Amino acid sequence: MGLSEINDRIAKAEQEAGRVGQTTLIAVSKVQPPERVEAVLQEGHRVFGENRVQEAQDKWPAWQETYPGVELHLLGPLQTNKARPAMELFDVIHSVDRPKIARRIASMAQELGRCPGVFLQVNTGEEPQKAGVLPSEADAFVAEARALELPVLGLMCIPPVDEHPSMHFALLAKLAARNGLEGLSMGMSGDFEQAIALGATHVRVGSAIFGARAGTA
């Protein structure tokens, strides 16, 4: 499909929602062959998402030198022992999914003198295997993160695969609005247009830009 077509679809969805220019496209480059990522960089795109700190450390510093203005977003789960390298490399962390990691990031921010922007992850489907606080805990989590002086940009969710995503996007938007948060990290390759219609500010698109990931059909 490619970058230009995704940008066109985002623009159309924004136009229909009356939200022109309000969506950031995160090109999810995890497990993609380097030549595919570099092709998108050469097209001028600068906002990328990775799931693993180690993988990002291995490949992005060189690209950051070659392509000024790259903005890196951590989308995958963050372990406390990876907090320092994550905070040194990434501009935004979307997966702050529990108070313990929020406290760790706050502590490291004091030590490093800088802190990436953060999204707090909400488990909108209340799935036991999925990260994120429950919707009923979201208000308290936002309050705690703010008390830690974290730069909270908004909320993030990954809807259950077997449910219509729009209900989860609407729930996340409601929780964010209630807490005075503008950022909504929601929507992926298969549903980003629905997410934009419901207020997404950041959509995470991988396979629709790069093609199937390595090792997948």
BAFI-3210 file (N, C-alpha, C; in Angstrom, 3 decimals, decimal comma, padded with zeros to 6 digits):
// residues 217
n [1|2|3|4|5|6|7|8|9|10|11|12|13|14|15|16|17|18|19|20|21|22|23|24|25|26|27|28|29|30|31|32|33|34|35|36|37|38|39|40|41|42|43|44|45|46|47|48|49|50|51|52|53|54|55|56|57|58|59|60|61|62|63|64|65|66|67|68|69|70|71|72|73|74|75|76|77|78|79|80|81|82|83|84|85|86|87|88|89|90|91|92|93|94|95|96|97|98|99|100|101|102|103|104|105|106|107|108|109|110|111|112|113|114|115|116|117|118|119|120|121|122|123|124|125|126|127|128|129|130|131|132|133|134|135|136|137|138|139|140|141|142|143|144|145|146|147|148|149|150|151|152|153|154|155|156|157|158|159|160|161|162|163|164|165|166|167|168|169|170|171|172|173|174|175|176|177|178|179|180|181|182|183|184|185|186|187|188|189|190|191|192|193|194|195|196|197|198|199|200|201|202|203|204|205|206|207|208|209|210|211|212|213|214|215|216|217]
n.u [000,832|001,712|003,356|002,375|-000,247|-001,393|-001,106|-002,857|-005,284|-005,486|-005,716|-008,186|-009,900|-009,578|-010,641|-013,333|-014,016|-013,806|-011,335|-008,878|-005,433|-004,788|-003,740|-001,079|000,991|002,402|004,892|005,195|007,951|008,970|010,705|011,043|012,668|015,778|016,048|013,451|012,596|014,408|013,665|011,226|012,085|013,558|011,517|010,737|009,364|009,269|008,472|008,507|007,741|008,657|008,772|010,479|013,096|015,795|016,001|015,518|017,683|019,724|019,420|018,517|020,199|022,179|020,593|019,375|021,452|021,876|019,416|018,110|015,863|014,295|011,728|011,186|009,034|008,158|006,328|005,831|005,720|007,318|009,971|011,081|013,859|014,729|014,225|016,008|017,675|015,542|014,466|016,551|016,690|014,131|011,544|008,900|006,888|004,551|003,495|003,100|002,056|001,400|001,448|003,993|005,929|005,555|006,462|009,136|010,002|009,667|011,558|013,927|013,846|014,468|017,113|018,265|017,590|015,799|012,732|010,827|007,767|004,695|002,251|-000,494|-001,355|-004,422|-006,364|-008,781|-010,470|-010,422|-008,827|-007,293|-004,718|-003,529|-001,635|-001,881|-003,903|-007,097|-010,208|-011,671|-009,687|-008,345|-008,611|-007,416|-004,849|-003,986|-003,994|-001,988|000,261|000,471|000,989|003,533|004,815|005,101|005,260|002,393|000,875|-001,426|-003,801|-003,553|-004,642|-005,157|-007,425|-009,448|-008,983|-011,220|-013,426|-015,486|-013,588|-014,360|-015,971|-014,156|-012,351|-014,043|-014,529|-011,939|-011,545|-013,492|-012,541|-010,133|-011,031|-012,424|-010,363|-009,039|-007,212|-005,649|-004,362|-004,663|-003,691|-004,369|-005,653|-004,739|-003,237|-005,549|-007,740|-007,461|-008,819|-011,350|-010,506|-009,524|-011,891|-012,997|-011,369|-008,580|-005,217|-002,769|-001,865|-000,995|000,705|001,817|002,150|000,580|002,029|004,698|004,442|004,035|005,417|008,753|008,974|006,275|003,204]
n.v [-001,201|001,405|004,526|007,025|006,481|005,811|008,264|009,760|008,497|009,066|011,853|012,069|010,841|012,611|014,931|014,175|013,926|016,446|017,269|018,267|017,912|017,032|014,607|012,459|010,371|007,399|005,467|002,145|000,448|-001,905|-004,991|-004,792|-005,103|-003,394|-001,981|-001,396|000,350|002,417|003,305|004,547|006,573|007,994|008,952|011,027|010,784|011,024|010,108|007,408|004,122|001,750|-001,538|-002,806|-002,048|-002,857|-003,632|-001,180|000,293|-000,955|-000,199|002,482|004,750|005,260|005,907|008,183|009,973|010,228|011,056|013,848|015,019|012,831|011,260|009,209|006,666|004,649|001,768|-000,753|-002,969|-001,833|-002,716|-002,329|-002,440|-001,554|001,069|003,293|003,180|003,362|005,875|007,461|007,122|007,290|009,574|009,660|007,664|005,203|003,204|003,245|001,481|000,826|001,729|001,218|001,345|003,958|005,318|004,556|005,755|008,431|008,652|008,126|010,303|012,423|011,838|011,868|014,323|014,841|013,949|011,730|012,395|010,934|008,381|006,979|003,663|002,056|-000,708|-001,312|-003,380|-004,971|-007,274|-010,142|-010,952|-008,745|-005,695|-002,633|-000,298|-000,884|000,460|001,554|002,294|004,307|007,123|007,497|006,653|008,553|010,779|010,031|009,867|012,509|013,673|012,740|014,354|013,690|014,150|013,907|013,035|011,870|009,170|005,645|002,796|-000,683|-002,294|-005,308|-008,100|-009,398|-007,784|-004,953|-002,176|000,501|000,992|000,800|002,818|004,995|004,816|005,266|007,896|009,186|008,773|010,194|012,824|013,347|013,639|015,825|015,477|015,631|013,940|010,988|007,872|005,652|003,195|001,273|-000,439|-001,687|-000,244|002,515|004,668|004,653|005,233|007,844|009,178|009,135|010,707|010,216|011,174|010,167|007,661|004,256|002,693|-000,031|-002,543|-001,747|000,281|-000,682|-003,285|-006,851|-007,970|-009,216|-012,731|-013,126|-013,912]
n.w [000,000|001,009|001,985|000,922|000,170|002,635|003,964|002,370|002,958|005,676|005,568|004,258|006,122|008,256|007,118|006,800|009,458|010,376|011,389|010,416|009,905|012,464|013,205|013,993|012,190|013,072|011,922|012,122|012,671|013,627|013,489|010,760|007,562|007,098|004,656|003,892|005,892|005,551|003,033|003,556|005,249|003,361|001,833|003,322|005,704|009,278|011,773|013,855|015,151|017,615|019,115|020,858|023,077|022,807|020,093|018,854|019,801|018,429|015,765|015,312|016,167|014,140|011,920|012,940|012,886|010,164|009,139|010,017|012,566|013,191|015,038|017,701|018,885|021,575|021,569|022,550|025,477|028,474|030,465|033,845|034,120|031,699|031,556|031,671|029,181|027,383|027,931|027,201|024,462|023,227|022,170|022,880|025,000|024,751|026,268|029,074|031,528|034,124|037,621|038,794|036,714|035,957|038,209|038,128|035,734|036,444|038,490|037,062|035,362|037,009|037,481|034,909|033,938|031,951|030,260|028,324|026,510|027,697|027,204|028,862|029,286|028,734|029,481|027,738|027,022|029,205|029,318|030,589|029,802|028,751|028,809|030,780|032,666|034,213|032,923|035,065|036,763|035,579|036,021|038,545|037,956|036,091|037,770|039,589|037,896|037,103|039,560|039,931|038,263|035,590|032,036|030,837|027,936|026,981|026,525|025,772|023,855|023,000|021,282|021,879|019,685|018,735|018,926|018,040|017,208|017,576|019,835|021,863|021,224|021,585|024,327|025,346|024,488|025,985|028,613|028,457|027,924|030,248|031,995|031,109|029,027|025,877|024,075|022,152|021,606|019,378|017,141|014,365|011,531|010,451|011,372|011,589|010,461|011,643|014,224|013,928|013,348|015,850|017,345|017,470|018,004|017,480|015,306|014,773|012,446|010,651|008,896|006,701|005,635|005,318|004,414|005,004|008,104|008,764|008,746|008,768|007,074]
ca.u [000,000|002,702|003,214|001,562|-001,663|-001,832|-001,275|-004,088|-006,432|-005,568|-006,242|-009,612|-010,594|-009,573|-011,594|-014,689|-014,254|-013,602|-010,147|-007,766|-004,105|-004,706|-003,308|000,316|001,176|003,591|005,221|005,667|009,059|009,486|010,984|011,035|014,002|016,309|015,837|012,075|012,537|015,172|012,875|010,228|012,863|013,924|010,307|010,557|008,661|010,225|007,926|008,542|007,452|009,311|008,205|011,518|014,178|017,051|015,968|015,642|019,076|020,609|019,294|018,119|021,199|022,811|019,601|019,154|022,540|021,729|018,140|017,770|014,449|013,567|011,048|010,982|007,983|008,147|004,945|005,736|005,844|008,596|010,380|011,741|015,309|015,007|013,724|017,045|017,941|014,334|014,321|017,648|016,529|012,804|010,940|007,588|006,621|003,088|003,119|003,188|000,875|001,179|002,090|005,398|006,783|005,435|007,372|010,502|010,290|009,800|012,835|014,978|013,781|015,227|018,530|018,715|017,294|014,873|011,730|009,987|006,327|004,155|000,848|-000,850|-002,069|-005,661|-006,825|-010,208|-011,212|-010,240|-008,308|-006,310|-003,372|-003,072|-001,136|-002,678|-004,808|-008,510|-010,866|-012,084|-008,486|-007,657|-008,573|-006,419|-003,522|-003,657|-003,682|-000,685|001,298|000,621|001,637|004,947|005,276|005,370|004,602|001,349|000,307|-002,753|-004,061|-003,337|-005,277|-005,127|-008,693|-009,450|-009,041|-012,508|-014,502|-015,449|-012,694|-014,910|-016,449|-012,971|-011,857|-014,953|-014,291|-010,672|-011,763|-014,279|-011,640|-009,186|-011,731|-012,758|-009,135|-008,423|-006,093|-005,973|-003,720|-005,276|-002,899|-005,273|-005,826|-003,627|-003,415|-006,889|-008,867|-007,047|-009,817|-012,351|-009,889|-009,486|-013,262|-013,319|-010,489|-007,168|-004,173|-001,619|-002,230|000,191|000,492|003,027|002,098|-000,029|003,083|005,914|004,210|004,062|006,681|009,599|008,496|004,816|002,729]
ca.v [000,000|002,463|005,725|008,090|006,097|005,941|009,696|010,183|007,982|009,845|013,176|011,913|010,577|013,869|015,835|013,715|014,108|017,847|017,292|018,357|018,189|016,746|013,224|012,103|008,995|006,698|004,329|001,106|-000,159|-003,089|-006,220|-004,556|-005,073|-002,033|-001,275|-000,873|001,516|003,500|003,838|005,464|007,738|008,758|009,636|012,216|010,545|011,125|009,630|005,953|003,411|000,460|-002,278|-003,292|-001,098|-003,383|-003,546|000,235|000,696|-001,538|000,327|003,871|005,822|005,587|006,610|009,514|010,828|010,426|011,708|014,738|015,247|011,599|011,212|007,793|006,356|003,274|001,292|-002,025|-002,939|-001,361|-003,290|-001,319|-002,442|-000,931|002,442|004,268|003,264|003,818|007,319|008,115|006,957|007,596|010,887|009,431|006,283|005,017|001,986|003,364|000,642|000,496|002,727|000,923|001,869|005,420|005,770|004,341|006,805|009,689|008,604|008,261|011,665|013,265|011,520|012,213|015,715|014,921|012,884|011,669|012,466|009,601|008,008|005,963|002,600|001,591|-002,010|-001,023|-004,632|-005,680|-008,601|-010,507|-011,133|-007,512|-004,656|-001,426|-000,249|-001,030|001,760|002,073|002,768|005,285|008,451|007,481|006,520|009,879|011,653|009,639|010,254|013,969|013,971|012,420|015,383|013,137|014,888|013,013|013,555|011,327|007,756|004,692|001,483|-001,683|-003,012|-006,757|-008,402|-009,970|-006,831|-003,768|-001,247|001,836|001,144|000,999|004,162|005,954|004,753|005,932|009,332|009,652|008,808|011,281|014,101|013,514|014,008|016,988|015,046|015,749|012,916|009,660|006,961|004,526|002,943|000,613|-000,572|-002,108|000,531|003,876|005,652|004,699|005,914|009,275|009,678|009,229|011,650|009,824|012,150|009,377|006,333|003,411|001,917|-000,728|-003,386|-001,030|001,115|-001,421|-004,654|-007,814|-008,005|-010,395|-013,903|-013,252|-014,138]
ca.w [000,000|000,979|002,807|000,339|000,228|004,025|004,218|001,694|003,722|006,920|005,216|003,956|007,389|009,008|006,460|007,125|010,899|010,735|012,257|009,470|010,437|013,900|013,437|013,734|011,723|013,559|011,069|013,047|011,926|014,329|012,736|009,315|006,970|007,077|003,387|003,869|006,792|004,938|001,915|004,124|005,662|002,163|001,375|004,141|006,970|010,381|013,050|013,793|016,385|017,851|020,246|021,772|023,314|022,262|018,626|018,490|020,076|017,425|014,401|015,106|016,297|012,854|011,093|013,506|012,407|008,714|008,837|011,130|012,854|013,509|016,338|018,008|019,850|022,089|021,589|023,250|026,931|029,007|031,742|034,676|033,903|030,403|031,607|031,324|027,737|026,680|028,109|026,482|023,021|022,695|022,411|023,479|025,432|024,703|026,989|030,537|031,741|035,539|038,487|039,060|035,653|036,016|039,275|037,650|034,750|037,185|039,185|036,066|034,817|037,945|037,306|033,565|033,640|030,817|030,277|027,124|026,715|027,969|027,129|029,841|028,577|029,365|028,989|027,573|026,934|030,475|028,983|031,611|029,252|028,121|029,715|030,921|033,813|033,873|032,776|036,377|037,465|034,733|036,641|039,620|037,337|035,552|038,908|040,134|036,936|037,193|040,842|039,714|037,318|034,266|030,957|030,315|026,695|026,745|026,815|024,676|024,009|021,930|021,468|021,641|018,249|018,350|019,198|017,191|017,896|017,814|021,208|022,710|020,934|022,219|025,775|025,632|024,298|027,142|029,769|028,256|028,065|031,670|032,708|030,489|028,184|024,460|023,272|022,058|020,785|019,100|015,720|013,694|010,081|010,052|011,925|011,950|010,038|012,716|015,357|013,619|013,488|017,272|018,033|017,582|017,657|017,022|014,808|014,710|011,227|010,243|007,704|005,575|005,054|004,978|003,993|006,112|008,835|008,550|009,454|008,692|005,709]
c.u [000,868|002,329|002,254|000,083|-002,205|-002,031|-002,548|-005,320|-006,599|-006,179|-007,742|-010,414|-010,667|-010,600|-013,020|-015,038|-014,156|-012,396|-008,873|-006,464|-003,895|-004,183|-001,837|000,389|002,496|003,801|005,885|006,688|009,625|009,617|010,908|012,466|014,498|016,022|014,416|011,964|013,255|014,410|011,839|010,908|013,195|012,721|010,002|009,828|009,671|009,709|007,770|008,271|008,160|008,689|009,238|012,672|015,457|017,099|016,167|017,068|020,018|020,560|019,070|019,215|021,862|021,850|019,346|020,240|022,350|020,494|017,719|016,257|013,640|012,990|010,677|009,963|008,106|006,704|004,767|005,945|007,251|008,849|011,155|013,247|015,708|014,618|014,785|017,326|016,731|014,202|015,412|017,407|015,215|012,335|009,598|007,470|005,106|002,598|003,364|001,914|000,586|001,914|003,573|006,305|006,694|006,396|008,828|010,899|010,496|011,141|013,999|015,005|014,559|016,730|019,072|018,496|016,431|013,878|010,961|008,535|005,776|002,654|000,610|-001,746|-003,261|-006,089|-008,342|-011,063|-011,143|-009,784|-007,194|-004,886|-002,776|-002,650|-002,096|-003,568|-006,241|-009,142|-011,258|-010,913|-007,809|-007,548|-007,487|-005,010|-003,075|-003,236|-002,309|000,447|001,531|001,303|003,139|005,608|005,722|004,650|003,573|000,693|-001,114|-002,832|-003,862|-004,132|-005,021|-006,394|-008,539|-009,642|-010,422|-013,691|-014,365|-014,607|-013,327|-015,398|-015,290|-012,355|-012,729|-014,750|-013,001|-010,826|-012,529|-013,390|-010,659|-009,845|-012,033|-011,546|-008,403|-007,216|-006,505|-005,443|-004,450|-004,452|-003,737|-005,476|-004,570|-003,987|-004,854|-008,022|-008,539|-008,065|-010,934|-011,802|-009,856|-010,870|-013,636|-012,268|-009,031|-006,249|-002,924|-002,134|-000,946|000,029|001,811|002,883|001,513|000,978|004,215|005,658|004,301|005,420|007,457|009,066|006,992|004,419|002,407]
c.v [001,252|003,718|006,745|007,750|006,198|007,412|010,229|009,726|008,721|011,213|013,117|011,687|011,841|014,847|015,466|013,950|015,572|018,052|017,407|018,714|017,844|015,351|013,050|010,638|008,455|005,475|003,263|000,227|-001,396|-004,270|-006,025|-004,586|-003,630|-001,277|-000,713|000,385|002,697|004,116|004,843|006,722|008,622|009,465|010,875|012,006|010,494|010,587|008,114|005,344|002,075|-000,201|-002,663|-002,297|-001,573|-003,270|-002,104|000,735|000,227|-000,810|001,826|004,922|006,220|006,345|008,020|010,491|011,185|011,246|012,591|014,856|013,997|011,683|009,760|007,602|004,898|002,839|000,028|-001,884|-002,562|-001,991|-002,237|-001,277|-001,863|000,545|003,453|004,314|003,735|005,327|008,094|008,131|007,504|008,998|010,763|007,953|006,117|003,949|002,089|002,732|000,298|001,521|002,479|001,512|003,393|005,983|005,624|005,431|008,145|009,767|008,809|009,673|012,631|013,086|012,025|013,683|015,907|013,774|012,895|011,973|011,065|009,539|006,908|004,925|002,109|000,294|-001,943|-002,283|-005,470|-007,122|-008,978|-010,617|-009,835|-006,484|-003,482|-001,472|-000,436|000,355|002,385|002,638|003,940|006,653|008,530|007,405|007,863|010,817|011,331|010,074|011,763|014,371|013,685|013,408|014,789|013,979|013,995|013,661|013,077|009,864|006,912|003,425|000,620|-002,518|-004,520|-007,047|-008,862|-009,051|-005,629|-002,701|000,085|002,032|001,387|002,371|005,213|005,985|005,496|007,453|009,925|009,781|009,966|012,639|014,390|013,987|015,179|016,667|015,082|014,582|011,582|008,823|005,710|004,427|002,381|000,394|-000,861|-001,202|002,005|004,933|005,781|005,453|007,430|009,892|009,900|010,006|011,284|010,969|011,449|008,013|005,559|002,424|001,289|-001,425|-002,663|-000,087|000,262|-002,757|-005,580|-007,835|-009,271|-011,558|-014,052|-013,427|-012,828]
c.w [000,000|001,738|002,208|000,392|001,653|004,393|003,574|002,471|005,043|006,639|004,943|005,235|008,245|008,442|006,852|008,584|011,323|011,636|011,413|010,188|011,898|014,223|013,075|013,330|012,264|012,666|011,942|012,324|012,584|013,367|011,223|008,783|006,850|005,783|003,281|004,729|006,142|003,764|002,413|004,663|004,461|001,551|002,219|005,447|008,116|011,716|012,979|015,165|016,441|019,078|021,290|021,862|022,638|020,743|018,166|018,708|018,972|016,086|014,287|015,283|014,981|011,950|011,621|013,072|010,934|008,367|010,014|011,310|013,125|014,919|016,601|019,115|020,271|022,272|022,411|024,741|027,376|030,362|032,536|034,418|032,545|030,402|031,171|029,821|026,940|026,749|027,392|024,975|022,484|023,073|023,126|023,841|025,544|025,662|028,496|031,085|033,200|036,396|038,710|037,980|035,596|037,062|038,847|036,650|035,451|037,901|038,208|035,479|035,706|037,724|035,965|033,231|032,409|030,921|028,962|027,495|026,927|027,673|028,171|029,166|029,392|028,689|028,837|027,499|028,193|030,248|029,959|031,090|028,730|029,164|029,770|032,148|033,326|033,717|034,111|037,177|036,738|035,400|037,716|039,048|036,743|036,684|039,484|039,201|036,969|038,490|040,773|038,756|035,983|033,216|030,253|029,094|026,471|027,130|025,564|024,936|022,783|022,098|021,283|020,155|017,805|018,673|018,286|017,886|018,286|019,241|022,174|022,480|021,624|023,733|026,129|025,518|025,483|028,384|029,661|028,488|029,531|032,475|032,059|029,634|026,719|023,629|023,324|021,076|020,546|017,592|015,103|012,226|009,674|010,495|012,183|011,516|011,065|013,926|015,135|013,788|014,943|018,062|018,148|017,194|017,142|016,561|014,508|013,547|010,783|008,909|006,496|004,924|004,489|004,286|005,197|006,762|008,523|009,379|009,450|007,242|005,023]
res [m|g|l|s|e|i|n|d|r|i|a|k|a|e|q|e|a|g|r|v|g|q|t|t|l|i|a|v|s|k|v|q|p|p|e|r|v|e|a|v|l|q|e|g|h|r|v|f|g|e|n|r|v|q|e|a|q|d|k|w|p|a|w|q|e|t|y|p|g|v|e|l|h|l|l|g|p|l|q|t|n|k|a|r|p|a|m|e|l|f|d|v|i|h|s|v|d|r|p|k|i|a|r|r|i|a|s|m|a|q|e|l|g|r|c|p|g|v|f|l|q|v|n|t|g|e|e|p|q|k|a|g|v|l|p|s|e|a|d|a|f|v|a|e|a|r|a|l|e|l|p|v|l|g|l|m|c|i|p|p|v|d|e|h|p|s|m|h|f|a|l|l|a|k|l|a|a|r|n|g|l|e|g|l|s|m|g|m|s|g|d|f|e|q|a|i|a|l|g|a|t|h|v|r|v|g|s|a|i|f|g|a|r|a|g|t|a]
***
